[in-house]
Amino acid sequence: MVEHLTTRRRLARAATAAGLGLAAAAIALPIPLVHFVLVPGSLLFGGVLGAMRLSQREIFRTAEGPCPFCGTQQRLGLAGKSFRLPRRAHCTSCGRELDLEETQ
């Protein structure tokens, strides 16, 4: 199942990611020497992750179905990832690579 994100939802996801980066920077600020690397790194990481989440218009909510090789019914670990097809996943039972493509 694919979820289409509204602008408000995208902004909330981006603000959450940026806020986590800001919180990590605030925690690392009083630590001597470590704060020289961790504070800018946390701010940069939070900003980049926030920008990535802001650009995602569609995400996978769930992905499930049978493996074409072994027939095992399973949920693929794609929840929350950006919706881009084709995508590769692996069967949890037989370990074979699965190619997910859009069907007409």
Buried (B, 14 or more C-beta within 10 A) or exposed (E): EEBEBEEEBBBEBBBEBBEBBBEBBEEBEEEEEEBEEBBEBBBEBBBEBBEEBBEBEEBBEEBEEEBEEEEEEBEBEBEEEBBEEEBEBEBEEEEEEBEBEEEE
